[in-house]
Amino acid sequence: MEEGYSISKGKEDNKLFSYTFTLKGAPTFTVLQPKAKKDSIAVATGLALGPEESKFQKMPEKEKEEMLWDLRVLLLRSGCSFIFSPLGKPFNIQFYKPIYYDGLSKNSFFEAVNSVQSVFLIALMIFRKKGIGVKPPEERKSTDYVS
């Protein structure tokens, strides 16, 4: 791809297609079309807590709630959609931005890529500020967007 991304085929469980894009120094993201969404594709990425997840889980409940509240406020301002993992599961967040086919262009595609990468970096900085490392989550079989 002329923008310097390397592309590989992703898992296609519950998807019409899935491709993973990587660029040195940038978060990896996936472009996919769920079988249930015939009129759109999505640009998605996510993060999961690294080995320091226990540090996050041991934070005082009020401090953890305030941190996640502030993160949600920032994410809501971004124009991207996001999904926090259910309570009791390993903590992760998925970020995605759908693009409807009637508005799909190279420009709208890269606007979605930039939006998704920006929210990933915002979340990364908030966790790192607290000394909590993050990693990209393992590719999941489905997401709320996919199902």
KEKE-3310 file (N, C-alpha, C; in steps of 0.2 Angstrom, whole numbers, plus 5000, padded with zeros to 4 digits):
npx = (5004:5003:5004:5012:5008:5008:4999:4989:4979:4965:4957:4942:4930:4913:4913:4913:4924:4941:4955:4971:4981:4997:5009:5025:5028:5015:4999:4992:4979:4962:4953:4936:4922:4907:4897:4884:4882:4879:4880:4891:4908:4921:4934:4945:4953:4962:4965:4973:4976:4992:5005:5003:4990:4985:4989:4981:4968:4970:4969:4962:4944:4937:4947:4950:4937:4936:4946:4942:4930:4935:4942:4932:4924:4934:4935:4921:4921:4928:4922:4923:4918:4917:4921:4920:4927:4917:4914:4924:4930:4946:4953:4950:4949:4940:4941:4932:4927:4914:4911:4901:4896:4890:4897:4910:4927:4944:4948:4938:4941:4954:4952:4945:4954:4964:4956:4953:4966:4970:4962:4966:4979:4976:4970:4981:4990:4984:4983:4997:5001:4997:5006:5003:5005:5000:4994:4991:4975:4972:4967:4949:4935:4923:4915:4905:4902:4903:4894)
npy = (4994:5011:5020:5014:5004:4987:4973:4960:4945:4943:4934:4926:4923:4925:4936:4944:4948:4951:4961:4964:4978:4985:4997:5002:5008:5012:5008:4992:4989:4983:4980:4976:4967:4963:4949:4952:4965:4972:4984:4992:4994:4992:5000:4995:4993:4989:4988:4979:4975:4973:4963:4970:4970:4966:4977:4987:4981:4981:4994:5007:5007:5019:5027:5020:5020:5034:5036:5028:5034:5047:5043:5037:5049:5057:5048:5048:5060:5059:5054:5041:5024:5013:4999:4992:4978:4966:4966:4957:4950:4948:4964:4974:4985:4989:4998:5006:5012:5013:5013:5018:5011:5020:5031:5028:5032:5035:5045:5046:5033:5034:5044:5038:5028:5036:5042:5030:5026:5037:5037:5025:5029:5039:5031:5023:5032:5036:5025:5022:5033:5030:5020:5008:4995:4992:4981:4976:4968:4950:4944:4943:4932:4938:4954:4967:4975:4966:4956)
npz = (5000:4996:5007:5016:5024:5030:5025:5030:5029:5040:5054:5049:5056:5058:5049:5033:5028:5033:5037:5042:5047:5047:5053:5055:5072:5074:5081:5077:5066:5062:5047:5044:5039:5046:5045:5048:5045:5031:5025:5028:5033:5046:5055:5066:5082:5097:5115:5128:5145:5151:5159:5171:5175:5187:5195:5191:5195:5208:5212:5222:5222:5220:5214:5202:5196:5193:5185:5174:5171:5167:5155:5147:5145:5137:5126:5121:5116:5104:5093:5089:5092:5106:5116:5132:5141:5148:5166:5177:5168:5159:5157:5144:5130:5115:5101:5088:5071:5061:5043:5031:5016:5006:5009:5008:5005:5000:5008:5018:5024:5028:5037:5047:5051:5057:5067:5075:5078:5086:5097:5103:5107:5116:5126:5129:5134:5146:5154:5155:5162:5174:5177:5172:5161:5143:5130:5113:5111:5110:5094:5093:5092:5090:5091:5099:5088:5078:5081)
capx = (5000:5007:5005:5017:5006:5008:4992:4988:4972:4964:4952:4935:4924:4907:4915:4913:4932:4945:4962:4975:4986:5002:5014:5030:5027:5008:4995:4989:4972:4959:4947:4932:4915:4904:4891:4877:4882:4879:4881:4897:4914:4923:4941:4945:4959:4960:4971:4972:4981:4998:5006:5001:4983:4984:4990:4974:4963:4971:4968:4956:4939:4935:4952:4949:4931:4937:4951:4938:4926:4938:4944:4926:4923:4938:4933:4915:4922:4932:4918:4924:4914:4922:4918:4924:4926:4913:4917:4926:4934:4952:4951:4952:4944:4940:4939:4930:4923:4911:4911:4895:4898:4889:4902:4917:4932:4951:4948:4935:4944:4960:4950:4943:4960:4967:4952:4954:4973:4971:4959:4970:4984:4974:4969:4987:4993:4980:4985:5004:5002:4996:5011:5000:5006:4995:4996:4985:4972:4972:4961:4944:4931:4918:4914:4898:4900:4903:4888)
capy = (5000:5017:5024:5011:4999:4980:4970:4953:4942:4941:4929:4928:4921:4930:4941:4943:4949:4954:4962:4967:4983:4987:5002:5003:5013:5014:5002:4988:4989:4978:4982:4971:4968:4958:4946:4955:4972:4972:4991:4995:4991:4995:5000:4993:4991:4988:4987:4975:4977:4968:4959:4974:4971:4966:4983:4990:4978:4983:5001:5009:5007:5026:5029:5016:5022:5040:5035:5025:5039:5052:5040:5037:5056:5058:5043:5050:5066:5057:5051:5033:5019:5009:4994:4990:4971:4965:4966:4950:4947:4952:4971:4976:4990:4989:5005:5005:5017:5011:5018:5016:5011:5026:5037:5026:5034:5034:5050:5043:5027:5036:5048:5032:5025:5041:5042:5024:5026:5043:5035:5020:5032:5042:5026:5020:5037:5037:5019:5023:5038:5027:5015:5001:4993:4989:4977:4974:4962:4945:4944:4940:4929:4943:4960:4969:4977:4960:4951)
capz = (5000:4995:5013:5020:5029:5027:5025:5030:5030:5047:5055:5046:5060:5058:5045:5026:5027:5039:5035:5048:5044:5052:5051:5061:5076:5075:5083:5072:5066:5057:5043:5043:5037:5049:5040:5049:5043:5024:5022:5031:5036:5052:5056:5073:5086:5104:5120:5134:5150:5151:5166:5176:5176:5194:5198:5189:5199:5215:5213:5225:5218:5218:5209:5196:5193:5191:5179:5168:5169:5163:5149:5143:5143:5131:5120:5119:5112:5099:5087:5088:5096:5110:5120:5137:5142:5154:5173:5179:5162:5158:5155:5137:5126:5108:5098:5081:5068:5055:5037:5027:5009:5002:5011:5008:5000:5003:5013:5024:5026:5032:5043:5052:5053:5061:5073:5079:5081:5091:5104:5106:5110:5122:5132:5131:5138:5152:5158:5156:5167:5181:5178:5169:5154:5139:5124:5109:5113:5105:5089:5096:5087:5088:5095:5099:5082:5073:5082)
cpx = (5004:5008:5010:5015:5007:5002:4993:4981:4971:4959:4945:4929:4919:4908:4915:4921:4935:4952:4965:4981:4991:5007:5019:5029:5020:5005:4993:4982:4969:4954:4943:4925:4911:4898:4885:4877:4884:4881:4887:4903:4916:4931:4941:4952:4957:4966:4968:4977:4986:4999:5004:4994:4981:4985:4984:4969:4964:4970:4962:4950:4937:4940:4951:4942:4932:4941:4947:4933:4929:4940:4937:4924:4927:4936:4926:4916:4926:4928:4919:4920:4919:4917:4922:4922:4921:4917:4918:4930:4941:4951:4954:4947:4945:4937:4937:4927:4920:4911:4906:4897:4896:4893:4909:4922:4939:4951:4945:4938:4950:4958:4948:4949:4964:4963:4953:4961:4974:4967:4963:4976:4982:4973:4976:4991:4990:4983:4993:5005:5001:5001:5008:5001:5000:4998:4990:4982:4973:4966:4955:4939:4925:4918:4907:4897:4899:4896:4882)
cpy = (5006:5021:5020:5006:4992:4977:4963:4951:4941:4936:4931:4925:4926:4936:4940:4944:4952:4955:4966:4972:4985:4992:5002:5009:5015:5007:4999:4989:4984:4982:4976:4972:4962:4955:4950:4962:4973:4979:4995:4991:4994:4995:5000:4992:4991:4988:4982:4976:4971:4965:4964:4975:4970:4973:4988:4988:4980:4990:5002:5010:5014:5028:5026:5019:5029:5040:5033:5030:5044:5049:5039:5044:5058:5054:5046:5056:5065:5055:5044:5030:5015:5004:4992:4983:4971:4964:4958:4947:4951:4958:4972:4981:4989:4996:5003:5011:5014:5016:5014:5016:5017:5032:5035:5029:5034:5039:5048:5037:5030:5041:5043:5029:5030:5042:5036:5024:5032:5040:5029:5024:5036:5037:5024:5025:5037:5031:5020:5028:5035:5021:5008:5000:4990:4985:4977:4968:4956:4946:4940:4937:4934:4948:4962:4972:4971:4956:4954)
cpz = (5000:5002:5018:5024:5025:5029:5026:5031:5037:5047:5052:5050:5060:5054:5038:5024:5033:5036:5041:5044:5049:5049:5057:5065:5077:5077:5077:5072:5061:5054:5042:5041:5040:5044:5042:5047:5035:5021:5024:5033:5042:5052:5064:5076:5093:5109:5125:5139:5150:5158:5172:5178:5183:5198:5197:5194:5206:5217:5217:5220:5215:5213:5202:5192:5190:5185:5173:5166:5164:5156:5144:5141:5137:5125:5117:5114:5105:5092:5086:5093:5100:5114:5126:5139:5148:5161:5174:5174:5162:5155:5148:5135:5119:5106:5090:5078:5062:5049:5033:5020:5005:5004:5010:5003:5003:5009:5019:5027:5031:5038:5049:5055:5058:5068:5078:5082:5087:5097:5107:5110:5116:5128:5134:5136:5145:5157:5160:5162:5174:5182:5176:5162:5150:5133:5120:5111:5108:5100:5092:5090:5085:5093:5095:5092:5077:5074:5080)
residu = (MET:GLU:GLU:GLY:TYR:SER:ILE:SER:LYS:GLY:LYS:GLU:ASP:ASN:LYS:LEU:PHE:SER:TYR:THR:PHE:THR:LEU:LYS:GLY:ALA:PRO:THR:PHE:THR:VAL:LEU:GLN:PRO:LYS:ALA:LYS:LYS:ASP:SER:ILE:ALA:VAL:ALA:THR:GLY:LEU:ALA:LEU:GLY:PRO:GLU:GLU:SER:LYS:PHE:GLN:LYS:MET:PRO:GLU:LYS:GLU:LYS:GLU:GLU:MET:LEU:TRP:ASP:LEU:ARG:VAL:LEU:LEU:LEU:ARG:SER:GLY:CYS:SER:PHE:ILE:PHE:SER:PRO:LEU:GLY:LYS:PRO:PHE:ASN:ILE:GLN:PHE:TYR:LYS:PRO:ILE:TYR:TYR:ASP:GLY:LEU:SER:LYS:ASN:SER:PHE:PHE:GLU:ALA:VAL:ASN:SER:VAL:GLN:SER:VAL:PHE:LEU:ILE:ALA:LEU:MET:ILE:PHE:ARG:LYS:LYS:GLY:ILE:GLY:VAL:LYS:PRO:PRO:GLU:GLU:ARG:LYS:SER:THR:ASP:TYR:VAL:SER)
# end
